[in-house]
Amino acid sequence: MAREYLKIWGRLLESIFRHFIRFIARCAEISKANVMICAKYIFAGWGTNEALIIQILAHRNAAQRKLIRETYAATYGEDLLKDLDSELSSDFQRAVLLWTLDPCERDAYLANEATKRLTASNWVIMEIACTRSSHDLFLLRKAYHARYKRSLEEDVSYHTTGDFRKLLVPLVSALRYEGDEVNMMLAKSEAKILHEKICDKAYNHDELVRILTTRSKSQINATLNQYNNQFGNAINKDLKADPEDDYLTLLRATIKCLTCPEKYFEKTLRLAINKLGTDERALTRVVVTQAEVNMQRIKEEYHKRNSVPLARAIAGDTSGDYEKMLLALIGHEEA
Amino acid sequence: MAASDELGAITKAFSGFGVDEKSLISILGKWHPEQRQTFRKGTRDFFIQDERKFERWDDRHVIQLQHEFLRFKHAIVLWTMHQWERDARLLKEALYKGPQHNVLIEVACTRSSEELLGARRAYHSLFDHSVEEDVAFGIHGPERKLLVALVSSYRYEGPKVNEETAKSEAKFLSGAIKGAAGNKNLIENDEVVRILVTRSKLHLISVYKHYKEISGNNLDEDLEGDLYLQETVQCLCKPQAYFSKVLDASMRPNVDEIKKEAVTRIIVTRADVDMKQIKEEYNHKYGVSLPNKIEDVANGNYRDFLLTLVARGY
């Protein structure tokens, strides 16, 4: 009796193998032999095999992941993300989910999530608005329309108040000029304006917000260099007046994101890892959103500042499949 | 043609919008010196008697004539441009010629989200700055926040509207307007600006409707105290009525050049969009058809070009 069942089960598994192999080979363009070896392990247990998921998804670029999602949907009539959702758990799940989304959809998802939760959310909105290129920011706003049937600025302005709203809404609405041209006269005069407002402790002044939220990144960089030349301190030093002031902290982070994003990301990673009990949301967010963008420079900054490679720090602080996924992502460019 | 008719024709040829090229060629071209002198002596508006015993062109009229002769060229160039370049140039002009807040509001609010985005990108290419940079830098005073936010907006354009939110926002606006009661501070009310600047157009039309139910008046009528907010609401909720109003104001006698330019701008930018509705609104409000009015006040090639655009049937 048992043997009969095993035979039937074996044949069923075989046919599933074949379908799966064809599917993966078609969409990922790897040799069938390689996929055979991988696929054998997928049905080894009763549940999904996280190692294989990492192996298949982590080393694909955005265009390939998109193709995998589309082929999966066409073949099985289900969204790959939904299926993964029901199989995986918390941190690992979130990392895989975020990684599988298109970059602009991912940013839209994170931004929307950030308008729903409490204080930490202002950071995410600022981070996304300031570290993406003008083009990517526009794509994100478009994806936001499609997914949430509202505009990003609607939600951000509705869920923020006071100085935070004053700063964040223009940041997400901006379409900054992306050229390298810099007007030195303007840089000098605007550095003076910034210094004036800071001396008056008018950190939320219209002029200060105007300069930071409308000028191109190169222009801001030039202005801040002029600030340093003329007044002796880097602007962020002068903005350290009150360590308890959330708005000031956000303002300093905004400036950092606009001028040296790798340092910002290094700091975010460092704080996330060193925090008592790791801030997984921040860790996942930074690793997933930067893996295809800027990870090499962030790793260099991290090593320089912390004297340990990022990979070791992550390995020391996380475990299991979540750890493996993160390590695969930060090593992405070498894969 | 009788002499007095000819005088009348040439006077008209030099008045209004554009110049009547045909009359100028056929009549003025064949006049002898004495006939031209009669013309100069006869028209007090264009010529003044100089102390050294000759009739001199009035300088202001010569300058105005330059605008009139160029009106056709300006319309053609504007019409031929890519829509994005056109809007970018209109925005830039509005900033350095004024600034003309009404034009900024008009362009920012009556274009679709994609069109406005295209214009912003074209602005990058043309002027090496972002439009929000220049607006923020060039506009001072309380209206700056409104205008910067309007040119930066990328409104949702789908059909979904949350009626509950629209109702509560209409209620809020009603309260805010009553509370402000005529003073200028309404534009500094962050919540009022937030609603107008971020919500989708369909949502705002719903807010307009709920406002009427709550307070009995139209939202734009109650915003009489603040010109910029009023124009914003009109452009967002009832653009065709807004355009027909501006057209009528620009075609009155003796308006200045800046107002006159609105005619070219509106007709060229709306010819492909909603000219039909604008014509209906115009007819409904002012009792005369728009083409007839244009026939009346405009001349020559410029008139013919405008009439062609207006007749296109969009």
Interface residues (C-beta under 8 A of the other chain):
Chain A: F138 R141 K142 H145 K149 R150 S151 L152 E153 E154 S157 Y158 R165 K166 V169 P170 S173 A174 L175 R176 Y177 E178 G179 E181 D206 R210 T213 T214 R215 S216
Chain B: L117 R120 R121 H124 D128 H129 S130 E132 E133 A136 F137 R144 K145 V148 A149 S152 S153 Y154 R155 Y156 E157 G158 K160 D190 R194 V197 T198 R199 S200
